[in-house]
Each structure stands twice: as C-alpha cells, then as structure tokens.
Amino acid sequence: MTTQSEAQGATTSRWVFDPFHTQVEFAAKHLGMMTVRGTFLEVTATGYIDPNHPEASSVEVAIQTASIRTHNPQRDNDLRSSNFLEIDKYPSITFKSTEIKATGQDRYSMTGDLTIKGTTKPVTLAVVKYGEFNDPNMGHRIGYSAEGQINRKDFGMTFNMMMDGKWIVSEEIQIMIEGEFVEQPSA
C-alpha cells in the first residue's frame, strides 16, 4: 500500500478552503437532552488533491480555538478556558490526513491525526464529495463534507459536572465539516 505522500504525483495540485464557503461545526449534548451546536469561524485548510483519485490526496487543517462560537458568550468563554480548550496555551486545533479510502460512489473514509490541547489521536471521518465546478471567475472548486465523532476526554478536556444525576456536557462530540476547496494556480 502506498502512503499519501508516495501517491502524490503529477496529477495532484494544491487546493485551499474557500473561507466564505466553509463551515466547521460541532455538537454535544447538554444534560443528556438538548444538543448544543457551535462553530469555529477561523479555519484554514490546504490539500493536494487528485479529483480523479482522491485516495492519492492529502489534507491539512488548522482551526483557531479562540474563534469558537455557540451563540452564548458565557458558554463560549467557558469553552475557551482551562475547563475545555485552554486557548491561551493551545491556540489551534490541527488535523493532518494520513489515509483516504474509497467507500462508495463519491464517498470516502479519511483517517488522520487530530491534535487538540497538545494531544494527538487518530480520527476517522466519513467524507462525501458534493460536486465539482469549474468557472473562470470562481475557479476550479470541489465541495466536500466530513463527519465524525470524538471523545473530548481523549484530548484532555476532562471537566465533568453532574446536575440532578445528569452530566452537564456529554463526552461524545460530533464533528461536521463542509467546505469548498479551490484549486490554486501552478507556480
């Protein structure tokens, strides 16, 4: 089996996320009932993508932890604190793909190294290719979604508190990403 770096060749080109057409969201249960959703507003992603052979592609993502938003400033500040993301010490979350496998028509399994709060763990995301568009004004772009789940405790976010027999915040965190990659001109 070839690694992504070995597979990258003349057919891959450099791509970047369009910041105006990218969403990185997460969801967690509050008291086991309500789903709290949030987003990260500052995300950069680059990749070497072969649209005809995605398994030969690779992706790197950087998320600025201070950009977290949940529509509740008090909760956002708590998520930025040492209880969770500890943004002063860990200003970014990173993901670097290590393997992409086809799982069906326009569907893939992407495994990579996710680093949160200085802890790196392998994570697998289910990826769907939404489509491809080539326009002289907007550029050659490909839309993708990726979804997965992590346990926040695996990344040092161990804060727990019970109220009336229920955990305030679930350990399982859903991850949802949608974005358009734009092909970059060759140098």
Disulfide bonds with the S-S distance in Angstrom:
none
